[in-house]
Amino acid sequence: MSIDTSKGHHAMDYAEHNRTYAGFLQFTKYAIIGLVVLLAGMKFFLV
C-alpha cells in the first residue's frame, strides 16, 4: 500500500502511522485465524 503523504501536515509521523496500521492488520489476521481454529475445535470436541 502506498499513500502519497508529501502534502500532509508536517507534524504527523506517517511512518509510525503506517507501522501501527500494519501491526493492526497483522493482529486482526491472526485473531480471525485463532477464532476459526477455536470454533472448529469446539465443533469437533464439544459436539
LINHUZI-V389924 format. One record per pair of residues at least 6 apart in sequence whose C-alpha atoms are under 6 Angstrom apart, sorted by the first residue. I is the first residue (numbers start at 0). J is the second residue. D is the distance in Angstrom with one decimal. If there is no record, write none. Layout:
# LINHUZI-V389924
i: <I,I>
j: <J,J>
d: <D,D>
This chain:
# LINHUZI-V389924
none
